[in-house]
Amino acid sequence: MTEEIANENVTATTEPAKEITMKTYYWSNDNVPFRVVRTTDEIKEDQYPIAITAPDPSIKAPKYDWIEHKWIETSEESLGQRLTSVVEKLEDAQKSIDVLQEDHQKALQNAESTDTAMDQLQKTVQMSNRMMATLSATVLALTKAYQGLKPSDTTTETKGDAQ
């Protein structure tokens, strides 16, 4: 019997113990916003619902935003702060919109003034063109009339002291 026990000890080889390394990952979805997961598996990139990066320790109630690929705060306090921030941004956006609308109204008024000035300028140019056409026709008529006169009609005789 001792022989059998000795044989069993001899046949059993001692294998070196493999070191098991546990890795930490983070589970996050709509049902479970945050859970720590430890496994021997190695995950190299985010795979829904497992994120490989740890949330910022300052986040009280983390949840992973799978669209933005970052951890966000879901506590009521933080949501209130974010809501306040969104309201402030909306107010700023509304002010910007009001300024843009005022600028647009001014631009429309300037464009209207410019259109009026251009209409007046166009009328003035048209009147000038008509006047030039009339003046040109008059000059042409006078030139033709002058050319149609006989040379004797254009010379004046001077009476001199011819003694």
C-alpha positions in Angstrom: 0.0 0.0 0.0 2.8 2.3 0.7 4.2 1.4 -2.6 1.0 2.6 -4.3 1.1 5.9 -2.5 4.7 6.4 -3.4 3.9 5.7 -7.1 1.1 8.2 -7.1 3.4 10.8 -5.7 6.0 10.1 -8.3 3.6 10.1 -11.2 2.0 13.3 -10.2 4.1 16.1 -11.7 4.0 19.5 -10.2 3.1 22.1 -12.9 4.1 25.6 -12.3 1.0 27.6 -11.2 -0.2 30.0 -13.8 -0.7 33.5 -12.6 -4.3 34.6 -13.2 -4.6 38.3 -14.0 -8.0 39.9 -13.5 -8.9 42.9 -15.6 -11.4 45.5 -14.6 -14.0 46.8 -17.0 -17.2 48.8 -16.6 -20.8 47.8 -17.6 -23.1 50.6 -18.6 -26.5 50.6 -20.3 -30.0 52.0 -19.7 -30.9 49.3 -17.2 -27.6 49.2 -15.4 -25.9 52.6 -15.6 -22.7 51.6 -13.8 -21.3 48.3 -12.7 -17.7 47.1 -12.2 -16.9 43.9 -14.1 -13.7 41.8 -13.4 -12.7 39.1 -15.8 -9.6 37.3 -17.1 -10.6 38.3 -20.6 -8.7 41.1 -22.3 -10.9 43.7 -24.0 -9.0 46.3 -26.0 -11.9 48.6 -27.0 -15.4 49.6 -25.9 -17.9 46.9 -26.7 -21.5 47.8 -25.8 -22.3 47.5 -22.9 -18.7 47.2 -21.7 -16.5 50.3 -21.5 -12.8 49.9 -20.9 -12.1 53.4 -19.5 -13.0 54.1 -15.8 -15.3 57.0 -15.1 -13.9 60.2 -13.5 -13.9 59.7 -9.7 -15.7 63.1 -9.3 -18.8 61.7 -11.1 -21.3 60.6 -8.4 -23.6 58.6 -10.6 -21.8 57.7 -13.8 -23.3 56.4 -17.0 -21.5 55.8 -20.2 -22.7 57.9 -23.2 -22.3 55.4 -26.1 -22.7 58.2 -28.7 -20.1 60.5 -27.3 -18.0 57.7 -25.8 -17.5 59.3 -22.5 -18.8 59.0 -18.9 -21.6 61.4 -17.9 -23.2 62.3 -14.6 -26.8 61.0 -13.9 -27.3 62.3 -10.4 -30.3 64.6 -9.9 -28.0 67.3 -8.6 -25.9 67.1 -11.7 -28.9 67.0 -14.0 -30.2 70.2 -12.3 -26.8 71.9 -12.9 -26.8 70.7 -16.6 -30.4 71.9 -17.0 -29.4 75.3 -15.7 -26.4 75.3 -18.0 -28.7 74.4 -21.0 -31.2 77.2 -20.0 -28.3 79.7 -19.9 -27.1 78.6 -23.3 -30.6 78.9 -24.7 -30.9 82.4 -23.3 -27.6 83.3 -24.9 -28.7 81.8 -28.2 -32.0 83.8 -28.0 -30.0 87.0 -27.4 -27.8 86.2 -30.4 -30.9 85.5 -32.5 -32.4 88.9 -31.5 -29.2 90.7 -32.4 -29.1 88.9 -35.8 -32.8 89.8 -36.4 -32.0 93.5 -35.6 -29.0 93.4 -37.9 -31.1 91.8 -40.6 -33.8 94.5 -40.3 -31.1 97.2 -40.6 -29.7 95.5 -43.6 -33.2 95.3 -45.2 -33.7 99.1 -44.5 -30.3 99.8 -46.0 -31.1 97.7 -49.0 -34.4 99.5 -49.4 -32.6 102.9 -49.2 -30.1 101.8 -51.7 -32.9 100.6 -54.0 -34.6 104.0 -53.7 -31.3 105.8 -54.5 -30.6 103.5 -57.4 -34.2 104.1 -58.8 -33.6 107.9 -58.5 -30.2 107.6 -60.2 -31.7 105.5 -63.0 -34.4 108.1 -63.6 -31.8 110.8 -63.6 -29.7 108.9 -66.1 -32.7 108.3 -68.3 -33.6 112.0 -68.2 -30.1 112.9 -69.0 -30.1 110.5 -72.0 -33.3 112.0 -73.3 -31.9 115.5 -72.9 -28.7 114.4 -74.7 -30.7 112.9 -77.5 -32.7 116.1 -77.8 -29.6 118.2 -77.7 -27.9 116.0 -80.2 -30.8 116.2 -82.6 -30.9 120.0 -82.2 -27.2 120.2 -82.9 -27.5 117.9 -85.9 -30.4 120.0 -87.2 -28.5 123.2 -86.7 -25.4 121.7 -88.4 -27.5 120.7 -91.4 -29.2 124.0 -91.6 -25.8 125.8 -91.4 -24.4 123.6 -94.1 -27.4 124.2 -96.3 -26.9 128.0 -96.3 -25.1 129.6 -99.2 -21.7 131.1 -98.6 -23.1 134.5 -99.5 -25.8 134.1 -96.8 -23.1 133.7 -94.2 -20.8 136.5 -95.2 -21.6 140.0 -94.1 -20.6 142.9 -96.2 -18.9 145.7 -94.5 -19.3 149.2 -95.7 -16.1 150.9 -95.4 -14.8 154.3 -96.0 -13.8 153.7 -99.6 -13.0 157.0 -101.0 
